[in-house]
Amino acid sequence: MIREDLRSRRIAVIADFVVNPGSALYGKRQAPPTDFMDALVERGWGIMKMPPHVARLESCERLIEVSVGDLIDYRKNGYNVVIAAVEDLPQQGLWLDAMAACFRKVGKDMPPIVTIRSNATAADADALDGALAPAA
């Protein structure tokens, strides 16, 4: 069983690009840091960062499988999970096709997907909160 923590039983799956916008991995595509991550933390969201979308899929497949397994466990234990897909990145910055294949493989539905911008701000955090409103 997962012990209680400060995340309000909510997990946001986030692209590495959003967590590390200034990384050298992204070359000219680097984005300035915004208040999006701070807003999620202030609202009690837990964060699961996916592998960088610029890596080779072969080097990320196992990590994606493990991450999907963790997300399934979180949901089974009463956590709400939302995927924050970045609208202007390949695979929305999250390896969405590979994630979907992993969920299908075990017969589980993907969590809700909310589309954000690569330069997401605190206002974009509202969309993640909103994705949980019907489930609450």
Secondary structure, 3 states (H helix, E strand, C coil): CCCCCCCCCEEEEECHHHHCCCCHHHHHHCCCCCCHHHHHHHCCCEEEECCCCCCCHHHHHHHHHHHHHHHHHHHHCCCEEEEEEECCCHHHHCCHHHHHHHHHHCCCCCCCEEEECCCCCHHHHHHHHHHHHHHC
